[in-house]
């Protein structure tokens, strides 16, 4: 969600929705939630912008070994769902950064209403130009973000720079599968012009070139496909839920979701959960 230049404007347009805070609060109130004393569970249907939602967040957090001493940078933090989840469940301090101004404002508001503003903070910024000093974080965290970023070499070099030596990169991303092409629209892009997927082998090379050692790699494609099938079954039985990502991404989100499921089933995209450690030596400069 954080490319630079003209592409940045296209990505912002894809994700931005006017009056998003009011839309979300109204939907929560209509669902019987106390909007002045929200819980992360209240918000889970709308603030986890990735396949398998909160379950995937908790799996990645455990794989990364988060605890109360961990300082985390969440790149592409969206509405702040994962950051608030890990702050509450593991006690860590989280800084979120996202390209979309409106997301940062809504994330800050939701942190206040869930009583987590002392543990999480958000700021608008670019993943390719991180406004943080070297070695500032124990963990860099990112979920379903790199698909919108063309210059992945710069992305992972920046992540390595802000990590302490021995720190961890925890990522959960959509990758290019063995079949092609990817079908659109999908939740991260309405057309190929803003979608930049790499294969698992390419991701491995990019991480290693940025000074990372891969500690664990889980292909979660099968679990993701089953999750979509279960979701579709629930919608058939009970209809679309009143709280969901359609509030954020608009009425065509249902089409995006169906297309993503088709991409998964046909091997056009894969899902991977990866934890990699930053070496003690600084990564080499770009050639």
C-alpha positions in Angstrom: 0.0 0.0 0.0 3.0 2.3 -0.2 4.5 2.8 -3.6 5.9 6.2 -4.6 5.1 8.6 -7.4 2.1 8.5 -9.7 1.4 4.9 -8.7 0.9 6.1 -5.2 -2.2 8.2 -6.2 -3.7 5.1 -8.0 -3.3 3.0 -4.8 -4.8 5.7 -2.6 -7.8 5.9 -4.9 -8.3 2.2 -4.7 -8.3 2.1 -0.9 -9.8 5.5 0.1 -13.5 5.8 0.9 -15.0 9.1 2.0 -16.3 9.5 5.5 -14.9 6.1 6.4 -15.0 6.7 10.2 -18.7 7.6 10.1 -19.5 4.6 7.9 -17.8 2.2 10.3 -19.2 3.7 13.5 -22.7 3.8 12.0 -22.5 0.1 11.0 -21.1 -0.9 14.4 -23.9 1.0 16.2 -26.5 -0.6 14.0 -25.0 -4.0 14.9 -25.6 -3.2 18.6 -22.0 -2.4 19.5 -21.1 0.3 22.0 -19.0 2.6 19.8 -17.4 4.3 22.8 -16.1 1.0 24.3 -15.3 -1.3 21.4 -13.4 -4.5 21.6 -11.0 -6.0 18.9 -13.6 -8.7 18.5 -16.2 -6.1 17.6 -13.9 -4.8 14.9 -12.5 -8.1 13.5 -15.0 -8.3 10.6 -13.8 -5.0 9.2 -10.2 -4.3 10.1 -8.3 -7.4 9.1 -7.5 -6.8 5.4 -6.1 -10.2 4.6 -7.2 -13.8 3.9 -8.2 -15.8 7.0 -8.4 -12.6 9.1 -7.6 -12.7 12.8 -6.6 -16.4 12.7 -3.8 -15.6 10.3 -2.7 -12.7 12.4 -2.4 -14.8 15.5 -0.5 -17.5 13.7 2.0 -15.0 12.3 2.4 -13.4 15.7 3.2 -16.8 17.4 5.6 -17.7 14.6 7.4 -14.4 15.1 7.7 -14.9 18.9 6.0 -11.7 19.9 5.9 -10.8 23.6 5.6 -7.7 25.9 9.2 -6.6 25.2 8.8 -6.5 21.4 8.7 -3.2 19.5 6.9 -3.8 16.2 6.7 -1.8 13.0 3.5 -2.7 11.1 4.0 -1.6 7.4 0.8 -1.2 5.6 -1.2 -1.1 8.8 -4.6 -0.3 7.3 -7.3 0.3 9.8 -5.0 -1.1 12.5 -6.8 -4.4 13.2 -3.6 -6.6 13.3 -1.6 -4.0 15.3 -4.4 -3.7 17.9 -4.8 -7.5 18.1 -1.1 -8.2 18.7 -0.8 -5.3 21.2 -3.6 -6.7 23.3 -2.8 -10.4 23.0 1.0 -10.1 23.4 1.5 -6.8 25.1 3.9 -5.4 22.5 4.3 -1.8 21.4 3.3 -1.3 17.7 3.9 1.6 15.3 1.7 1.4 12.2 2.5 3.2 8.9 0.2 3.3 5.9 0.0 5.3 2.7 -3.7 6.1 3.0 -4.3 9.1 5.3 -7.9 8.1 6.0 -6.8 4.7 7.2 -4.4 6.2 9.7 -7.0 8.6 11.1 -9.6 5.8 11.5 -7.0 3.5 13.0 -6.1 6.1 15.6 -9.8 6.6 16.4 -10.4 2.9 16.8 -7.4 2.5 19.0 -8.8 5.2 21.3 -12.2 3.5 21.4 -10.7 0.1 22.2 -8.5 1.5 25.0 -5.2 0.6 23.2 -3.9 4.0 22.3 -1.0 3.7 24.8 0.3 0.6 22.9 -0.4 1.5 19.3 0.3 4.6 17.2 -0.2 5.3 13.5 1.3 7.7 11.0 0.9 8.3 7.3 4.0 7.3 5.2 5.6 5.4 2.4 6.9 1.9 2.8 9.7 2.8 0.4 10.9 5.8 2.5 10.4 4.7 6.1 10.7 7.7 8.4 12.5 5.8 11.2 16.1 5.5 12.4 18.2 2.5 11.7 17.7 -0.5 14.0 14.6 1.0 15.7 12.4 -2.2 15.8 12.6 -5.8 17.0 10.0 -7.0 14.4 8.9 -5.6 11.1 5.4 -6.9 10.4 3.5 -6.8 7.1 0.4 -8.6 5.8 -0.9 -8.4 2.2 1.0 -5.2 1.4 3.9 -6.0 -1.0 1.4 -6.9 -3.9 1.0 -3.1 -4.5 4.7 -2.3 -4.5 6.8 -2.6 -7.6 10.3 -2.0 -6.2 10.4 -4.9 -3.8 14.2 -4.8 -3.5 13.9 -1.3 -2.0 11.0 -2.4 0.2 13.0 -5.3 1.8 16.2 -3.2 2.1 14.2 -0.6 4.0 12.7 -3.2 6.3 16.2 -4.6 7.0 17.5 -1.1 7.8 15.0 -0.3 10.5 15.3 -3.8 12.2 17.8 -4.4 15.0 20.5 -7.0 14.2 18.9 -10.3 14.9 15.4 -8.9 14.6 12.6 -10.6 12.6 10.6 -9.8 9.5 7.1 -11.4 9.8 5.2 -11.3 6.6 2.0 -12.8 5.2 1.6 -12.1 1.5 0.0 -13.1 -1.8 2.5 -14.5 -4.3 2.4 -15.4 -7.9 1.4 -19.0 -8.5 2.4 -21.5 -11.3 -0.6 -20.6 -13.4 -1.1 -17.2 -15.1 -2.3 -14.6 -15.6 -3.9 -13.3 -12.4 -7.6 -12.5 -12.9 -8.9 -9.1 -11.8 -10.4 -7.4 -9.9 -9.0 -8.6 -6.6 -9.1 -6.9 -3.2 -5.7 -5.2 -3.7 -6.1 -4.1 -7.3 -8.8 -3.6 -9.9 -6.4 -4.0 -12.8 -2.8 -5.3 -13.5 -1.4 -1.8 -13.4 -1.3 -1.8 -9.6 -0.5 -5.4 -8.9 3.1 -6.7 -8.6 3.3 -10.3 -7.5 6.5 -12.3 -7.2 7.0 -16.1 -7.1 8.2 -17.8 -3.9 11.6 -18.3 -5.4 11.8 -14.6 -6.3 10.8 -13.6 -2.7 13.5 -15.9 -1.3 16.1 -14.2 -3.5 14.9 -10.7 -2.6 15.0 -11.4 1.2 18.4 -13.0 1.1 19.8 -10.1 -1.0 18.5 -7.7 1.8 20.4 -9.5 4.5 17.6 -11.9 5.7 17.8 -15.5 6.6 14.5 -17.4 6.2 13.6 -19.1 9.5 10.2 -20.5 8.6 8.0 -20.7 5.5 4.4 -21.9 5.6 2.3 -22.2 2.4 -1.2 -21.4 3.6 -2.9 -21.7 0.2 -4.9 -24.8 1.1 -6.1 -23.2 4.3 -7.0 -20.0 2.4 -9.0 -21.9 -0.2 -10.9 -23.7 2.6 -11.6 -20.4 4.4 -13.1 -18.9 1.2 -15.3 -22.0 0.7 -16.5 -21.7 4.3 -17.2 -18.0 3.9 -19.1 -18.6 0.7 -21.2 -21.2 2.4 -22.1 -18.8 5.3 -23.1 -16.1 2.8 -25.4 -18.6 1.0 -27.0 -19.6 4.3 -27.4 -16.3 6.0 -26.7 -13.6 3.5 -23.9 -11.0 3.5 -22.9 -9.9 7.1 -23.7 -6.3 8.1 -20.1 -5.8 9.2 -17.5 -6.6 6.6 -14.8 -5.3 4.3 -17.5 -4.2 1.8 -17.8 -1.2 4.2 -14.2 -0.2 3.4 -13.7 -1.3 -0.2 -17.1 -0.6 -1.5 -19.9 -2.6 -3.3 -17.5 -4.4 -5.7 -15.7 -6.1 -2.8 -17.9 -9.2 -3.3 -16.7 -9.5 -6.9 -13.1 -9.0 -5.8 -13.4 -11.8 -3.3 -14.9 -14.2 -5.8 -12.1 -13.5 -8.2 -9.4 -14.0 -5.5 -10.9 -17.3 -4.6 -10.9 -18.4 -8.3 -7.2 -17.3 -8.5 -6.4 -19.4 -5.5 -8.3 -22.5 -6.7 -6.7 -22.3 -10.2 -3.1 -21.8 -8.8 -2.8 -18.3 -10.1 -1.8 -17.0 -6.7 -0.4 -18.5 -3.5 -0.4 -17.5 0.1 2.7 -17.6 2.3 3.5 -16.9 5.9 7.3 -16.2 6.3 9.5 -15.3 9.2 13.0 -14.2 8.4 15.8 -12.9 10.7 18.0 -10.0 9.9 21.7 -10.8 9.9 24.2 -9.1 12.2 25.9 -7.4 9.2 24.2 -4.6 7.3 22.7 -5.7 3.9 24.7 -4.7 0.8 23.9 -1.4 -0.9 21.9 -1.6 -4.1 24.0 -2.2 -7.2 
